[in-house]
Amino acid sequence: TQEIVIEKLKTLYTFDGNKVYVSTYDPFYSNLFGYAIKRNFKNVTEILEEWGFKRIYLADLPSDYQPYDWQKDLDSRKFEVESDYQAILDEMIIEDNKVYIDSQSSFYNRLYVLAVRKGETINELLKDWGYERIYEKESKEETEAYSNKEQDRIGESLENVKQIQGTLSKSISTEQKIQRSRKLANEMKKLYGYRCQLCNYEKEGQYIPAIIKTDGTNYMEVHHIIPVSQYEEVEDDTNTMIDTYKNVIVVCAHHHRYLHYHDGGFEEIFETKKGELFFQSRNGMKIRIFTNYHLSTKN
């Protein structure tokens, strides 16, 4: 009920009076999103304001504030039997056992793995349990709400990425080793929802089947457009042109090796008149970047 949702907000997500921070990756966010679209609000921010809360984004959180660790809470729960999953779903019910599940969330990935193991789809699994899955595109209002919600998620992740300015440090032993910023790589993968930027997920047969890890997320890698090995050749005393979000792209393992080795390797990006971005190999071959939130040829 609404009273339970508001009480959870006050208990776990509220600080400095009425300020609220809820990560867009948190399954509880899907719950809020469901409430919003079913009550004709445009997004989560509007329904929070209706309830008297002020939504705060990650970039604006006080430095001494520790947000509720929903991931730790989720990971601490034992997903050994089906009732463990159903307990989470019960918290996400919008009405009449209808649930909205963000396909980018870690809980969705857990459900996906379980469904595969049972030889079913997620929808079949939910139906067996008595739930009905709601999609973001059931109506114009829901489509707009989903678009706002997805923009919120991307905006939050992009702010995280921009705040990370990785630096390259050299440690000398028998050879020089370059330490990459793991934090940057992790945040980049979150930004793209653990999906490859070169795979075309809109068309069957134009994307590489995902490698699903034990935590339910897709295995992805981060590729440096200007290779790390060339960092000494770049005129950049701060070493921030190489290990920066402007020089990386999230790709599956197949496309990572494709960029490095196919047709001499791809190290140049160009933009078409339509605004589409392409990698170009040394020999002129092109491959399109289908999903892009952070790259620009102006960078």
C-alpha positions in Angstrom: 0.0 0.0 0.0 1.0 3.6 -0.3 1.4 3.9 3.5 4.0 1.0 3.4 5.9 2.6 0.6 6.0 6.0 2.3 7.1 4.4 5.6 9.9 2.6 3.8 11.1 5.8 2.2 11.2 7.5 5.6 13.0 4.6 7.2 15.7 3.8 4.6 16.0 6.6 2.0 15.3 9.9 3.8 17.8 12.4 5.2 17.9 16.1 6.2 14.1 16.1 6.8 12.3 15.4 3.5 15.2 14.7 1.1 15.2 11.3 -0.6 17.8 9.4 -2.6 16.8 6.2 -4.3 19.2 4.6 -6.7 17.7 3.8 -10.1 19.3 0.3 -9.8 17.4 -0.4 -6.6 14.4 -2.8 -7.1 12.5 -0.4 -4.9 12.8 2.2 -7.6 10.8 0.0 -9.9 8.2 -0.1 -7.2 8.1 3.7 -7.1 8.0 3.9 -10.9 5.0 1.6 -10.9 3.2 3.7 -8.4 3.9 6.8 -10.5 2.7 5.5 -13.9 -0.4 4.0 -12.5 -1.4 7.2 -10.8 -0.7 9.4 -13.9 2.5 11.0 -12.7 5.2 11.6 -15.3 8.0 10.2 -13.2 9.3 9.2 -9.8 10.2 12.8 -8.9 6.6 14.0 -9.3 5.1 11.3 -7.0 7.8 11.9 -4.4 6.9 15.6 -4.5 3.2 14.7 -4.1 4.1 12.8 -1.0 6.1 15.7 0.4 9.6 14.5 -0.4 12.4 16.2 -2.4 14.3 13.9 -4.7 18.1 14.2 -4.5 20.5 12.7 -7.1 23.8 11.0 -6.4 25.9 13.9 -7.5 24.2 16.2 -5.0 24.4 14.0 -1.9 26.4 15.4 1.1 29.9 14.0 1.3 29.2 12.6 4.8 26.0 10.9 3.9 26.0 7.1 3.4 23.0 6.0 1.2 21.1 2.9 2.0 23.0 0.0 0.6 20.3 -1.8 -1.3 22.8 -4.0 -3.2 24.2 -5.4 0.1 20.7 -6.0 1.4 19.7 -7.8 -1.8 22.9 -9.9 -1.9 22.5 -10.8 1.8 19.1 -12.4 1.0 19.4 -16.1 0.2 17.8 -16.9 -3.2 17.7 -20.7 -2.6 14.0 -21.3 -3.2 11.3 -19.7 -5.3 9.6 -18.1 -2.3 12.8 -15.9 -1.9 12.1 -14.4 -5.3 8.4 -14.1 -4.6 9.1 -12.1 -1.4 10.9 -9.5 -3.5 8.2 -9.5 -6.1 5.5 -8.9 -3.4 7.3 -5.7 -2.5 7.1 -4.6 -6.1 3.4 -5.2 -6.7 1.6 -2.2 -8.2 -1.9 -3.6 -8.0 -3.7 -6.9 -8.5 -0.4 -8.8 -8.5 0.9 -6.7 -11.4 4.7 -6.0 -11.3 7.0 -3.8 -13.2 10.6 -5.1 -13.3 13.4 -3.0 -14.7 15.2 -5.1 -17.3 18.5 -3.4 -16.3 18.2 -4.3 -12.6 20.2 -7.0 -10.9 17.0 -8.6 -9.7 15.8 -9.0 -13.3 19.1 -10.7 -14.1 18.5 -13.1 -11.1 15.1 -13.9 -12.4 16.4 -14.4 -15.9 19.0 -16.9 -14.7 16.4 -18.8 -12.7 14.0 -18.9 -15.7 16.7 -20.3 -18.0 17.5 -23.0 -15.5 13.8 -24.0 -15.4 13.5 -23.8 -19.2 11.0 -20.9 -19.2 10.9 -17.3 -20.0 10.6 -14.7 -17.3 7.0 -14.0 -18.2 6.2 -17.8 -17.9 7.9 -17.9 -14.6 5.9 -15.0 -13.3 2.7 -16.4 -14.6 3.4 -19.7 -12.8 3.8 -17.7 -9.6 0.6 -15.7 -10.1 2.1 -12.4 -11.2 1.4 -10.4 -14.3 4.3 -8.4 -15.8 3.6 -4.8 -16.8 5.7 -3.2 -19.6 6.7 0.4 -19.9 5.1 0.8 -23.3 1.5 -0.2 -22.5 0.3 3.4 -23.0 1.5 6.8 -24.1 1.7 7.9 -20.5 3.7 4.9 -19.4 6.1 5.3 -22.4 6.7 8.9 -21.4 7.2 7.8 -17.8 9.6 5.1 -18.8 11.6 7.5 -21.0 11.9 9.9 -18.1 12.9 7.2 -15.7 15.5 5.8 -18.2 16.9 9.3 -18.7 17.2 9.7 -14.9 19.1 6.4 -14.7 21.5 7.4 -17.5 21.9 10.9 -16.2 22.8 9.6 -12.7 25.3 7.1 -14.1 26.9 9.6 -16.4 27.4 12.0 -13.5 29.2 9.2 -11.7 31.4 8.5 -14.7 32.3 12.2 -15.2 33.4 12.5 -11.5 35.9 9.7 -12.0 39.0 11.0 -13.7 41.2 8.0 -13.8 45.0 8.5 -13.8 47.6 6.2 -15.0 50.4 5.3 -12.6 53.5 3.4 -13.5 55.1 0.9 -11.1 58.6 -0.2 -12.2 59.6 -3.8 -11.6 60.9 -6.0 -14.4 58.7 -4.1 -16.7 56.4 -1.1 -16.5 52.8 -1.8 -15.6 49.9 0.5 -16.1 47.2 0.5 -13.5 43.8 1.2 -15.0 40.9 2.7 -13.1 38.6 -0.2 -12.1 36.1 2.3 -10.7 35.8 3.9 -14.1 35.3 0.6 -15.8 32.6 -0.5 -13.3 30.7 2.8 -13.6 30.8 2.6 -17.4 29.3 -0.9 -17.4 26.5 0.4 -15.1 25.9 3.3 -17.4 25.2 1.0 -20.3 23.3 -1.6 -18.2 25.9 -4.2 -18.8 25.2 -4.2 -22.6 27.5 -3.9 -25.5 27.5 -0.6 -27.4 28.3 -2.3 -30.7 25.6 -5.0 -30.5 22.3 -4.1 -32.2 19.7 -5.4 -29.7 16.8 -4.3 -31.8 17.4 -7.0 -34.4 17.7 -10.7 -34.0 21.0 -12.1 -35.0 22.8 -8.7 -34.8 24.0 -9.1 -31.2 26.2 -11.5 -29.4 24.5 -13.8 -26.8 25.2 -12.6 -23.3 27.7 -14.3 -21.0 25.8 -14.2 -17.7 27.9 -14.2 -14.5 26.9 -15.8 -11.2 25.6 -12.4 -9.9 23.2 -12.3 -12.8 24.9 -9.4 -14.7 26.2 -9.7 -18.2 29.9 -10.1 -18.7 31.2 -6.9 -20.4 34.6 -5.3 -21.0 35.8 -1.8 -21.4 37.8 -0.9 -24.5 40.2 2.1 -24.7 39.8 3.9 -28.0 43.3 5.3 -27.9 45.2 2.2 -26.6 46.7 2.4 -23.1 49.9 1.3 -24.6 50.2 4.6 -26.5 49.8 6.8 -23.4 53.4 8.1 -23.7 52.7 9.2 -27.2 49.8 11.4 -26.2 50.7 15.0 -25.3 48.9 15.0 -22.0 51.0 15.6 -18.9 48.1 14.8 -16.6 47.6 11.3 -18.1 43.8 11.9 -18.3 43.2 11.7 -22.0 43.7 7.9 -22.0 42.1 6.6 -18.8 38.9 8.8 -19.0 35.3 8.2 -19.9 35.8 10.1 -23.2 38.3 7.4 -24.3 36.4 4.2 -23.4 33.5 2.2 -24.7 31.6 -0.8 -23.2 31.7 -3.9 -25.4 31.2 -7.7 -25.2 34.2 -9.9 -25.3 33.7 -10.6 -29.0 33.6 -7.0 -30.1 36.5 -6.1 -27.8 38.8 -8.4 -29.7 37.1 -7.3 -33.0 38.1 -3.7 -32.3 41.7 -4.7 -31.5 42.4 -7.2 -34.3 39.9 -7.2 -37.1 41.1 -5.5 -40.3 44.1 -4.0 -38.6 42.2 -2.7 -35.6 39.8 0.2 -35.0 41.2 3.4 -33.4 39.2 6.2 -35.1 35.6 7.3 -34.6 33.6 9.5 -37.0 30.1 10.9 -37.1 27.7 10.8 -40.1 25.4 13.6 -41.1 22.6 11.7 -39.4 24.5 11.9 -36.1 25.4 8.1 -36.1 28.8 7.2 -34.7 31.1 4.6 -36.4 34.5 3.1 -35.6 36.8 2.9 -38.7 39.6 0.5 -39.1 43.1 1.4 -40.4 42.0 -0.1 -43.7 38.7 1.7 -43.9 36.2 -0.9 -42.6 33.4 0.6 -40.5 31.3 -0.7 -37.6 28.5 1.3 -36.0 28.1 2.3 -32.4 24.4 1.5 -31.8 24.1 2.7 -28.2 25.8 5.9 -27.1 25.3 8.1 -24.0 28.8 9.6 -23.5 30.8 9.7 -26.7 31.2 12.6 -29.1 33.6 13.2 -32.0 34.2 16.6 -30.5 35.8 14.9 -27.5 
